[in-house]
Amino acid sequence: MQVDAYAITAEGQGLEPFTIERREPGPEEVLVELMYCGICHTDLVVANNESKQAQYPVVPGHEMVGRVAQVGEGVTKVAEGDLVGIGCIADSCRTCDPCHAGEEHYCNSGFVMTFNSTNLAGEKTWGGYSSHYTIHEHYVVKIPEGLDPAGAAPLLCGGITVYTPLKRFEAGPGKRVGVAGLGGLGHLAIKMAKAMGAHTTMITGSPNKIPDAERLGADDVVLTSDPDQVAAHAGSFDLIINTISGEHDVNAYLPYLSRKGVLCYVGAPQVPLPLVMGLLIFGDKVMAGSLIGGIPSTEEMLEFCAKHNITADIEMVDIQDVNAAWDRIEKNDVKYRFVIDLGSLS
């Protein structure tokens, strides 16, 4: 079936109307009529070929929410009319140890991304800046009742990206969690860490971010330009979630960690970052990384967010304004996620 979409057709070009082909759902597949798609910075990195992996033309988008329009024979997970989400993962082998453990994003064969990738049948994947998406039922997650569907869209990437390390490193009562970087990931990390019961602190160099950090639920804020505040918080955090994707000084965050504290990266700077090894060694400190999360974790995260009424702070845009939204993202001019109203495609 032919469906409407927006694509970048060549490096250096803007997004423009495009037509793609979606397959009719197979025996274990579903066709989702998309309602909303979040705009993640990864969309820009990939489609603008900053990662040198763009397969033009590129239809971006991997934070999708919509309703099931059609199900293939044998589908049991969802039914027509269900409100569902599709995140980063379009396919995986489903037979290796990581897949069996519910960590499809670490599939030994390599997981298939929902855009700019090639599925196991050799077909190119087109993303969520489109009206419909066909996918195996395994990779569809139900959106719980009570969650605003537009605000839930960024949870399919941004939300699970910060939820996974918060769970892995046991954020909760009695733990002190710092969040570095107040953007699409950082604002969700504050909300989730606070909801888990952790004492949550925003770490920022920008005084103008203090009011928003407090509004989002941060217990306090460390202003890195204030030596007294930096000294007062030295050795105090059990976990720091670093969401910063640009070039920065890693070593500035390690002194904040307590003994055996963890600095976990979910932001992915495109350049190597120098590390002073002594800052890790003295104090048994740990540096870690975390990549999104598997399907079971995503389902768990959505239930957690429904229970605690957590969604992304969003600004809705029509698809016709997507290039302007991308320009604003490059200027960090959004609080804190753009979401495309895909009804505007028609």
Short mmCIF file of the C-alpha atoms (twelve columns), coordinates in Angstrom:
data_MODEL
# 
_entry.id   MODEL 
# 
loop_
_atom_site.group_PDB 
_atom_site.id 
_atom_site.type_symbol 
_atom_site.label_atom_id 
_atom_site.label_alt_id 
_atom_site.label_comp_id 
_atom_site.label_asym_id 
_atom_site.label_seq_id 
_atom_site.Cartn_x 
_atom_site.Cartn_y 
_atom_site.Cartn_z 
_atom_site.pdbx_PDB_model_num 
ATOM 1   C CA . MET A 1   0.000  0.000   0.000  1 
ATOM 2   C CA . GLN A 2   1.174  3.532   -0.790 1 
ATOM 3   C CA . VAL A 3   1.266  5.915   2.191  1 
ATOM 4   C CA . ASP A 4   2.179  9.552   2.718  1 
ATOM 5   C CA . ALA A 5   5.409  10.459  4.460  1 
ATOM 6   C CA . TYR A 6   8.137  13.092  4.758  1 
ATOM 7   C CA . ALA A 7   11.704 12.248  3.764  1 
ATOM 8   C CA . ILE A 8   15.182 13.641  3.247  1 
ATOM 9   C CA . THR A 9   16.193 12.500  -0.221 1 
ATOM 10  C CA . ALA A 10  19.856 13.561  -0.205 1 
ATOM 11  C CA . GLU A 11  22.478 14.854  2.196  1 
ATOM 12  C CA . GLY A 12  22.059 18.555  2.902  1 
ATOM 13  C CA . GLN A 13  18.425 18.632  1.843  1 
ATOM 14  C CA . GLY A 14  15.395 19.406  3.988  1 
ATOM 15  C CA . LEU A 15  12.435 17.155  4.682  1 
ATOM 16  C CA . GLU A 16  9.820  17.089  1.931  1 
ATOM 17  C CA . PRO A 17  6.626  15.188  1.063  1 
ATOM 18  C CA . PHE A 18  7.328  11.648  -0.034 1 
ATOM 19  C CA . THR A 19  5.416  8.464   -0.798 1 
ATOM 20  C CA . ILE A 20  6.484  5.089   0.564  1 
ATOM 21  C CA . GLU A 21  5.183  1.546   0.309  1 
ATOM 22  C CA . ARG A 22  4.016  -0.349  3.370  1 
ATOM 23  C CA . ARG A 23  3.376  -4.073  3.186  1 
ATOM 24  C CA . GLU A 24  0.051  -5.573  4.132  1 
ATOM 25  C CA . PRO A 25  0.399  -7.226  7.557  1 
ATOM 26  C CA . GLY A 26  1.615  -10.799 7.479  1 
ATOM 27  C CA . PRO A 27  0.399  -13.612 9.766  1 
ATOM 28  C CA . GLU A 28  1.991  -12.139 12.937 1 
ATOM 29  C CA . GLU A 29  2.090  -8.494  11.922 1 
ATOM 30  C CA . VAL A 30  0.005  -5.419  12.576 1 
ATOM 31  C CA . LEU A 31  -0.676 -2.290  10.569 1 
ATOM 32  C CA . VAL A 32  -0.750 0.819   12.757 1 
ATOM 33  C CA . GLU A 33  -2.362 4.070   11.652 1 
ATOM 34  C CA . LEU A 34  0.003  6.603   13.187 1 
ATOM 35  C CA . MET A 35  -1.269 9.592   15.148 1 
ATOM 36  C CA . TYR A 36  1.874  11.114  16.637 1 
ATOM 37  C CA . CYS A 37  5.628  10.843  16.226 1 
ATOM 38  C CA . GLY A 38  8.174  12.404  18.533 1 
ATOM 39  C CA . ILE A 39  11.201 14.163  17.085 1 
ATOM 40  C CA . CYS A 40  14.390 12.791  18.629 1 
ATOM 41  C CA . HIS A 41  17.813 14.333  18.080 1 
ATOM 42  C CA . THR A 42  18.863 10.970  16.643 1 
ATOM 43  C CA . ASP A 43  16.516 11.660  13.725 1 
ATOM 44  C CA . LEU A 44  18.673 14.653  12.853 1 
ATOM 45  C CA . VAL A 45  21.988 12.866  13.411 1 
ATOM 46  C CA . VAL A 46  21.055 9.987   11.121 1 
ATOM 47  C CA . ALA A 47  19.109 11.807  8.409  1 
ATOM 48  C CA . ASN A 48  21.685 14.592  8.123  1 
ATOM 49  C CA . ASN A 49  24.363 11.892  7.796  1 
ATOM 50  C CA . GLU A 50  26.296 13.072  10.851 1 
ATOM 51  C CA . SER A 51  26.745 9.389   11.715 1 
ATOM 52  C CA . LYS A 52  27.796 8.572   8.112  1 
ATOM 53  C CA . GLN A 53  25.128 5.862   7.967  1 
ATOM 54  C CA . ALA A 54  22.256 7.529   6.120  1 
ATOM 55  C CA . GLN A 55  20.589 5.388   3.436  1 
ATOM 56  C CA . TYR A 56  18.852 8.023   1.317  1 
ATOM 57  C CA . PRO A 57  16.044 8.631   0.973  1 
ATOM 58  C CA . VAL A 58  15.430 8.616   4.746  1 
ATOM 59  C CA . VAL A 59  12.021 8.784   6.408  1 
ATOM 60  C CA . PRO A 60  12.944 9.459   10.062 1 
ATOM 61  C CA . GLY A 61  10.990 8.809   13.219 1 
ATOM 62  C CA . HIS A 62  11.103 6.178   15.969 1 
ATOM 63  C CA . GLU A 63  8.746  7.463   18.684 1 
ATOM 64  C CA . MET A 64  5.362  6.494   17.259 1 
ATOM 65  C CA . VAL A 65  1.888  6.275   18.739 1 
ATOM 66  C CA . GLY A 66  -1.192 5.222   16.810 1 
ATOM 67  C CA . ARG A 67  -4.112 2.834   16.615 1 
ATOM 68  C CA . VAL A 68  -4.054 -0.681  15.244 1 
ATOM 69  C CA . ALA A 69  -5.818 -0.556  11.884 1 
ATOM 70  C CA . GLN A 70  -5.372 -4.172  10.793 1 
ATOM 71  C CA . VAL A 71  -3.987 -7.386  12.259 1 
ATOM 72  C CA . GLY A 72  -2.640 -10.444 10.524 1 
ATOM 73  C CA . GLU A 73  -3.842 -13.956 11.154 1 
ATOM 74  C CA . GLY A 74  -2.424 -15.286 14.408 1 
ATOM 75  C CA . VAL A 75  -1.902 -11.917 16.114 1 
ATOM 76  C CA . THR A 76  -2.795 -12.197 19.812 1 
ATOM 77  C CA . LYS A 77  -0.956 -9.327  21.501 1 
ATOM 78  C CA . VAL A 78  -3.154 -6.489  20.217 1 
ATOM 79  C CA . ALA A 79  -6.486 -6.005  18.480 1 
ATOM 80  C CA . GLU A 80  -7.855 -3.544  15.964 1 
ATOM 81  C CA . GLY A 81  -8.509 -0.200  17.605 1 
ATOM 82  C CA . ASP A 82  -5.885 -0.600  20.366 1 
ATOM 83  C CA . LEU A 83  -3.740 2.431   21.153 1 
ATOM 84  C CA . VAL A 84  -0.144 1.296   20.720 1 
ATOM 85  C CA . GLY A 85  3.411  2.531   20.506 1 
ATOM 86  C CA . ILE A 86  6.355  1.644   18.271 1 
ATOM 87  C CA . GLY A 87  9.844  2.607   19.379 1 
ATOM 88  C CA . CYS A 88  13.336 2.069   18.053 1 
ATOM 89  C CA . ILE A 89  13.185 -1.686  17.418 1 
ATOM 90  C CA . ALA A 90  11.521 -3.024  14.265 1 
ATOM 91  C CA . ASP A 91  12.951 -6.542  14.308 1 
ATOM 92  C CA . SER A 92  15.518 -8.899  15.826 1 
ATOM 93  C CA . CYS A 93  16.284 -12.603 15.551 1 
ATOM 94  C CA . ARG A 94  14.169 -13.476 18.638 1 
ATOM 95  C CA . THR A 95  16.286 -16.613 19.150 1 
ATOM 96  C CA . CYS A 96  19.587 -15.461 20.694 1 
ATOM 97  C CA . ASP A 97  20.253 -15.080 24.422 1 
ATOM 98  C CA . PRO A 98  19.728 -11.285 24.521 1 
ATOM 99  C CA . CYS A 99  16.417 -11.616 22.667 1 
ATOM 100 C CA . HIS A 100 15.270 -14.363 25.024 1 
ATOM 101 C CA . ALA A 101 16.225 -12.095 27.923 1 
ATOM 102 C CA . GLY A 102 14.002 -9.326  26.561 1 
ATOM 103 C CA . GLU A 103 16.970 -7.240  25.436 1 
ATOM 104 C CA . GLU A 104 16.261 -7.203  21.722 1 
ATOM 105 C CA . HIS A 105 18.369 -4.058  21.310 1 
ATOM 106 C CA . TYR A 106 21.432 -6.208  22.035 1 
ATOM 107 C CA . CYS A 107 20.429 -8.953  19.571 1 
ATOM 108 C CA . ASN A 108 23.478 -10.978 18.510 1 
ATOM 109 C CA . SER A 109 22.444 -10.523 14.883 1 
ATOM 110 C CA . GLY A 110 21.965 -6.787  15.360 1 
ATOM 111 C CA . PHE A 111 18.532 -5.311  15.928 1 
ATOM 112 C CA . VAL A 112 16.681 -3.650  13.059 1 
ATOM 113 C CA . MET A 113 15.879 0.008   13.671 1 
ATOM 114 C CA . THR A 114 12.464 1.346   12.771 1 
ATOM 115 C CA . PHE A 115 14.037 3.708   10.246 1 
ATOM 116 C CA . ASN A 116 17.134 3.859   8.048  1 
ATOM 117 C CA . SER A 117 17.816 0.171   8.528  1 
ATOM 118 C CA . THR A 118 17.399 -3.109  6.653  1 
ATOM 119 C CA . ASN A 119 15.120 -5.768  8.058  1 
ATOM 120 C CA . LEU A 120 15.812 -9.490  8.084  1 
ATOM 121 C CA . ALA A 121 13.998 -9.888  4.764  1 
ATOM 122 C CA . GLY A 122 16.333 -7.358  3.163  1 
ATOM 123 C CA . GLU A 123 13.745 -4.578  3.040  1 
ATOM 124 C CA . LYS A 124 14.498 -0.979  3.956  1 
ATOM 125 C CA . THR A 125 12.740 0.440   7.008  1 
ATOM 126 C CA . TRP A 126 10.874 3.732   6.733  1 
ATOM 127 C CA . GLY A 127 10.236 5.633   9.961  1 
ATOM 128 C CA . GLY A 128 7.375  7.322   11.728 1 
ATOM 129 C CA . TYR A 129 7.151  10.571  9.772  1 
ATOM 130 C CA . SER A 130 4.424  8.738   7.865  1 
ATOM 131 C CA . SER A 131 0.766  7.818   8.083  1 
ATOM 132 C CA . HIS A 132 1.098  4.052   8.707  1 
ATOM 133 C CA . TYR A 133 3.609  1.477   9.931  1 
ATOM 134 C CA . THR A 134 3.635  -2.326  9.490  1 
ATOM 135 C CA . ILE A 135 5.519  -4.335  12.097 1 
ATOM 136 C CA . HIS A 136 5.643  -7.720  13.849 1 
ATOM 137 C CA . GLU A 137 3.358  -7.759  16.874 1 
ATOM 138 C CA . HIS A 138 6.285  -8.518  19.208 1 
ATOM 139 C CA . TYR A 139 7.642  -4.979  18.791 1 
ATOM 140 C CA . VAL A 140 4.339  -3.190  19.440 1 
ATOM 141 C CA . VAL A 141 3.582  -2.025  22.973 1 
ATOM 142 C CA . LYS A 142 0.216  -0.992  24.360 1 
ATOM 143 C CA . ILE A 143 -0.169 2.576   25.599 1 
ATOM 144 C CA . PRO A 144 -1.807 2.343   29.044 1 
ATOM 145 C CA . GLU A 145 -5.059 4.105   29.730 1 
ATOM 146 C CA . GLY A 146 -4.634 7.571   31.186 1 
ATOM 147 C CA . LEU A 147 -1.426 8.436   29.348 1 
ATOM 148 C CA . ASP A 148 -1.783 11.322  26.913 1 
ATOM 149 C CA . PRO A 149 -0.882 9.681   23.570 1 
ATOM 150 C CA . ALA A 150 1.014  12.699  22.229 1 
ATOM 151 C CA . GLY A 151 3.022  13.136  25.427 1 
ATOM 152 C CA . ALA A 152 3.646  9.385   25.534 1 
ATOM 153 C CA . ALA A 153 5.284  9.299   22.086 1 
ATOM 154 C CA . PRO A 154 8.740  10.474  23.314 1 
ATOM 155 C CA . LEU A 155 8.655  7.798   26.002 1 
ATOM 156 C CA . LEU A 156 9.214  5.188   23.257 1 
ATOM 157 C CA . CYS A 157 12.844 6.336   22.953 1 
ATOM 158 C CA . GLY A 158 13.624 9.155   25.370 1 
ATOM 159 C CA . GLY A 159 11.690 7.595   28.216 1 
ATOM 160 C CA . ILE A 160 13.077 4.087   27.985 1 
ATOM 161 C CA . THR A 161 16.591 5.468   27.470 1 
ATOM 162 C CA . VAL A 162 16.648 6.994   30.962 1 
ATOM 163 C CA . TYR A 163 14.357 4.469   32.667 1 
ATOM 164 C CA . THR A 164 16.685 1.541   31.907 1 
ATOM 165 C CA . PRO A 165 19.771 2.832   33.788 1 
ATOM 166 C CA . LEU A 166 17.652 4.212   36.637 1 
ATOM 167 C CA . LYS A 167 16.304 0.696   37.172 1 
ATOM 168 C CA . ARG A 168 19.627 -1.027  36.516 1 
ATOM 169 C CA . PHE A 169 21.432 1.055   39.144 1 
ATOM 170 C CA . GLU A 170 18.535 0.905   41.596 1 
ATOM 171 C CA . ALA A 171 17.458 4.518   41.854 1 
ATOM 172 C CA . GLY A 172 14.995 4.751   44.709 1 
ATOM 173 C CA . PRO A 173 14.523 5.755   48.337 1 
ATOM 174 C CA . GLY A 174 17.802 6.435   50.085 1 
ATOM 175 C CA . LYS A 175 19.650 6.978   46.801 1 
ATOM 176 C CA . ARG A 176 20.938 10.303  45.493 1 
ATOM 177 C CA . VAL A 177 20.632 10.714  41.709 1 
ATOM 178 C CA . GLY A 178 22.117 13.524  39.665 1 
ATOM 179 C CA . VAL A 179 20.974 14.397  36.164 1 
ATOM 180 C CA . ALA A 180 23.376 16.190  33.813 1 
ATOM 181 C CA . GLY A 181 21.769 17.955  30.875 1 
ATOM 182 C CA . LEU A 182 18.235 19.350  30.867 1 
ATOM 183 C CA . GLY A 183 16.749 18.440  27.497 1 
ATOM 184 C CA . GLY A 184 14.534 15.744  26.038 1 
ATOM 185 C CA . LEU A 185 16.255 12.997  28.040 1 
ATOM 186 C CA . GLY A 186 17.158 15.009  31.113 1 
ATOM 187 C CA . HIS A 187 13.686 16.301  31.870 1 
ATOM 188 C CA . LEU A 188 12.316 12.738  31.770 1 
ATOM 189 C CA . ALA A 189 15.173 11.483  33.949 1 
ATOM 190 C CA . ILE A 190 14.269 14.044  36.629 1 
ATOM 191 C CA . LYS A 191 10.600 13.039  36.560 1 
ATOM 192 C CA . MET A 192 11.350 9.311   36.709 1 
ATOM 193 C CA . ALA A 193 14.082 9.434   39.353 1 
ATOM 194 C CA . LYS A 194 11.850 11.546  41.573 1 
ATOM 195 C CA . ALA A 195 8.907  9.165   41.054 1 
ATOM 196 C CA . MET A 196 11.158 6.233   42.025 1 
ATOM 197 C CA . GLY A 197 11.784 7.935   45.358 1 
ATOM 198 C CA . ALA A 198 15.372 9.041   44.834 1 
ATOM 199 C CA . HIS A 199 16.694 12.395  46.000 1 
ATOM 200 C CA . THR A 200 17.062 14.007  42.593 1 
ATOM 201 C CA . THR A 201 19.455 16.795  41.682 1 
ATOM 202 C CA . MET A 202 19.875 18.716  38.444 1 
ATOM 203 C CA . ILE A 203 23.518 19.394  37.542 1 
ATOM 204 C CA . THR A 204 23.776 22.354  35.192 1 
ATOM 205 C CA . GLY A 205 25.964 25.288  34.227 1 
ATOM 206 C CA . SER A 206 22.964 27.433  33.265 1 
ATOM 207 C CA . PRO A 207 21.197 29.453  35.982 1 
ATOM 208 C CA . ASN A 208 18.201 29.909  33.675 1 
ATOM 209 C CA . LYS A 209 17.512 26.157  33.900 1 
ATOM 210 C CA . ILE A 210 17.021 26.203  37.662 1 
ATOM 211 C CA . PRO A 211 13.289 27.151  37.651 1 
ATOM 212 C CA . ASP A 212 12.418 24.413  35.155 1 
ATOM 213 C CA . ALA A 213 14.451 21.795  37.019 1 
ATOM 214 C CA . GLU A 214 12.539 22.614  40.190 1 
ATOM 215 C CA . ARG A 215 9.203  22.602  38.340 1 
ATOM 216 C CA . LEU A 216 9.995  19.146  36.939 1 
ATOM 217 C CA . GLY A 217 10.556 17.820  40.445 1 
ATOM 218 C CA . ALA A 218 14.271 18.187  41.199 1 
ATOM 219 C CA . ASP A 219 14.934 18.361  44.948 1 
ATOM 220 C CA . ASP A 220 17.834 20.716  44.351 1 
ATOM 221 C CA . VAL A 221 20.171 22.054  41.672 1 
ATOM 222 C CA . VAL A 222 23.954 22.166  41.494 1 
ATOM 223 C CA . LEU A 223 25.156 25.166  39.523 1 
ATOM 224 C CA . THR A 224 28.530 24.050  38.198 1 
ATOM 225 C CA . SER A 225 29.738 27.638  37.860 1 
ATOM 226 C CA . ASP A 226 29.411 28.141  41.640 1 
ATOM 227 C CA . PRO A 227 32.485 26.704  43.440 1 
ATOM 228 C CA . ASP A 228 30.663 26.592  46.772 1 
ATOM 229 C CA . GLN A 229 27.829 24.481  45.340 1 
ATOM 230 C CA . VAL A 230 30.298 22.180  43.601 1 
ATOM 231 C CA . ALA A 231 32.248 21.658  46.818 1 
ATOM 232 C CA . ALA A 232 29.082 21.053  48.824 1 
ATOM 233 C CA . HIS A 233 28.021 18.215  46.514 1 
ATOM 234 C CA . ALA A 234 31.404 16.515  46.118 1 
ATOM 235 C CA . GLY A 235 31.154 12.774  46.738 1 
ATOM 236 C CA . SER A 236 27.398 12.898  47.196 1 
ATOM 237 C CA . PHE A 237 25.764 11.062  44.269 1 
ATOM 238 C CA . ASP A 238 25.196 7.328   43.996 1 
ATOM 239 C CA . LEU A 239 24.291 7.712   40.329 1 
ATOM 240 C CA . ILE A 240 24.601 10.426  37.702 1 
ATOM 241 C CA . ILE A 241 22.653 10.054  34.466 1 
ATOM 242 C CA . ASN A 242 24.590 12.028  31.850 1 
ATOM 243 C CA . THR A 243 22.321 12.977  28.948 1 
ATOM 244 C CA . ILE A 244 24.708 15.435  27.292 1 
ATOM 245 C CA . SER A 245 25.285 14.606  23.623 1 
ATOM 246 C CA . GLY A 246 27.714 17.416  22.804 1 
ATOM 247 C CA . GLU A 247 31.419 17.623  23.550 1 
ATOM 248 C CA . HIS A 248 32.090 18.246  27.245 1 
ATOM 249 C CA . ASP A 249 34.477 17.475  30.118 1 
ATOM 250 C CA . VAL A 250 33.717 14.015  31.510 1 
ATOM 251 C CA . ASN A 251 36.129 14.556  34.372 1 
ATOM 252 C CA . ALA A 252 34.061 17.383  35.817 1 
ATOM 253 C CA . TYR A 253 31.335 14.930  36.861 1 
ATOM 254 C CA . LEU A 254 33.384 12.177  38.481 1 
ATOM 255 C CA . PRO A 255 34.189 14.124  41.706 1 
ATOM 256 C CA . TYR A 256 30.447 14.345  42.411 1 
ATOM 257 C CA . LEU A 257 30.210 10.557  42.774 1 
ATOM 258 C CA . SER A 258 30.218 8.811   46.121 1 
ATOM 259 C CA . ARG A 259 32.427 5.770   46.725 1 
ATOM 260 C CA . LYS A 260 31.350 3.125   44.185 1 
ATOM 261 C CA . GLY A 261 29.115 5.689   42.514 1 
ATOM 262 C CA . VAL A 262 28.154 5.343   38.850 1 
ATOM 263 C CA . LEU A 263 28.341 7.856   36.011 1 
ATOM 264 C CA . CYS A 264 26.099 6.439   33.297 1 
ATOM 265 C CA . TYR A 265 26.072 7.848   29.778 1 
ATOM 266 C CA . VAL A 266 22.911 7.889   27.717 1 
ATOM 267 C CA . GLY A 267 23.973 10.872  25.623 1 
ATOM 268 C CA . ALA A 268 26.350 9.966   22.801 1 
ATOM 269 C CA . PRO A 269 28.934 12.646  21.942 1 
ATOM 270 C CA . GLN A 270 30.264 12.211  18.407 1 
ATOM 271 C CA . VAL A 271 33.888 12.860  19.450 1 
ATOM 272 C CA . PRO A 272 36.213 11.024  21.895 1 
ATOM 273 C CA . LEU A 273 36.197 12.499  25.408 1 
ATOM 274 C CA . PRO A 274 39.479 12.462  27.401 1 
ATOM 275 C CA . LEU A 275 39.325 10.732  30.779 1 
ATOM 276 C CA . VAL A 276 41.546 11.222  33.836 1 
ATOM 277 C CA . MET A 277 41.743 7.624   35.015 1 
ATOM 278 C CA . GLY A 278 42.689 8.511   38.572 1 
ATOM 279 C CA . LEU A 279 39.265 10.061  39.095 1 
ATOM 280 C CA . LEU A 280 37.771 6.600   38.547 1 
ATOM 281 C CA . ILE A 281 40.344 4.575   40.434 1 
ATOM 282 C CA . PHE A 282 40.251 6.625   43.616 1 
ATOM 283 C CA . GLY A 283 36.833 5.798   45.021 1 
ATOM 284 C CA . ASP A 284 35.985 2.600   43.121 1 
ATOM 285 C CA . LYS A 285 33.875 4.666   40.753 1 
ATOM 286 C CA . VAL A 286 32.196 3.309   37.651 1 
ATOM 287 C CA . MET A 287 31.529 4.669   34.187 1 
ATOM 288 C CA . ALA A 288 28.772 2.930   32.260 1 
ATOM 289 C CA . GLY A 289 26.676 3.294   29.160 1 
ATOM 290 C CA . SER A 290 23.108 2.341   28.391 1 
ATOM 291 C CA . LEU A 291 21.232 1.904   25.116 1 
ATOM 292 C CA . ILE A 292 17.408 2.295   25.072 1 
ATOM 293 C CA . GLY A 293 15.775 -0.909  26.414 1 
ATOM 294 C CA . GLY A 294 14.050 -4.080  25.270 1 
ATOM 295 C CA . ILE A 295 10.343 -4.630  24.718 1 
ATOM 296 C CA . PRO A 296 9.544  -5.950  28.238 1 
ATOM 297 C CA . SER A 297 11.351 -2.994  29.822 1 
ATOM 298 C CA . THR A 298 9.501  -0.587  27.542 1 
ATOM 299 C CA . GLU A 299 6.175  -2.078  28.591 1 
ATOM 300 C CA . GLU A 300 7.209  -1.837  32.243 1 
ATOM 301 C CA . MET A 301 8.302  1.782   31.758 1 
ATOM 302 C CA . LEU A 302 4.960  2.735   30.219 1 
ATOM 303 C CA . GLU A 303 3.066  1.192   33.146 1 
ATOM 304 C CA . PHE A 304 5.340  3.071   35.556 1 
ATOM 305 C CA . CYS A 305 4.691  6.330   33.722 1 
ATOM 306 C CA . ALA A 306 0.936  5.719   33.730 1 
ATOM 307 C CA . LYS A 307 1.024  5.057   37.479 1 
ATOM 308 C CA . HIS A 308 2.946  8.264   38.163 1 
ATOM 309 C CA . ASN A 309 1.350  10.390  35.417 1 
ATOM 310 C CA . ILE A 310 4.646  10.955  33.598 1 
ATOM 311 C CA . THR A 311 4.754  12.113  30.000 1 
ATOM 312 C CA . ALA A 312 7.146  14.309  28.082 1 
ATOM 313 C CA . ASP A 313 6.735  18.072  28.036 1 
ATOM 314 C CA . ILE A 314 5.947  18.614  24.369 1 
ATOM 315 C CA . GLU A 315 5.311  21.183  21.688 1 
ATOM 316 C CA . MET A 316 3.032  19.903  18.930 1 
ATOM 317 C CA . VAL A 317 3.852  20.704  15.306 1 
ATOM 318 C CA . ASP A 318 2.270  19.921  11.968 1 
ATOM 319 C CA . ILE A 319 4.351  17.859  9.550  1 
ATOM 320 C CA . GLN A 320 4.574  20.877  7.233  1 
ATOM 321 C CA . ASP A 321 6.559  22.701  9.951  1 
ATOM 322 C CA . VAL A 322 9.004  19.888  10.624 1 
ATOM 323 C CA . ASN A 323 12.005 21.626  9.034  1 
ATOM 324 C CA . ALA A 324 11.506 24.655  11.270 1 
ATOM 325 C CA . ALA A 325 11.280 22.309  14.266 1 
ATOM 326 C CA . TRP A 326 14.557 20.647  13.278 1 
ATOM 327 C CA . ASP A 327 16.220 24.062  13.032 1 
ATOM 328 C CA . ARG A 328 15.020 24.914  16.512 1 
ATOM 329 C CA . ILE A 329 16.320 21.611  17.885 1 
ATOM 330 C CA . GLU A 330 19.765 22.467  16.517 1 
ATOM 331 C CA . LYS A 331 19.516 25.715  18.534 1 
ATOM 332 C CA . ASN A 332 18.251 23.903  21.666 1 
ATOM 333 C CA . ASP A 333 15.039 25.884  21.334 1 
ATOM 334 C CA . VAL A 334 12.435 23.403  22.569 1 
ATOM 335 C CA . LYS A 335 11.071 22.437  25.987 1 
ATOM 336 C CA . TYR A 336 11.486 19.582  25.765 1 
ATOM 337 C CA . ARG A 337 10.288 17.514  22.814 1 
ATOM 338 C CA . PHE A 338 8.592  18.266  19.540 1 
ATOM 339 C CA . VAL A 339 5.838  15.853  18.581 1 
ATOM 340 C CA . ILE A 340 4.412  15.721  15.057 1 
ATOM 341 C CA . ASP A 341 0.638  15.620  14.691 1 
ATOM 342 C CA . LEU A 342 0.474  13.120  11.867 1 
ATOM 343 C CA . GLY A 343 -3.134 14.003  11.180 1 
ATOM 344 C CA . SER A 344 -1.629 16.998  9.372  1 
ATOM 345 C CA . LEU A 345 -0.286 14.641  6.682  1 
ATOM 346 C CA . SER A 346 -3.750 14.497  5.165  1 
# 
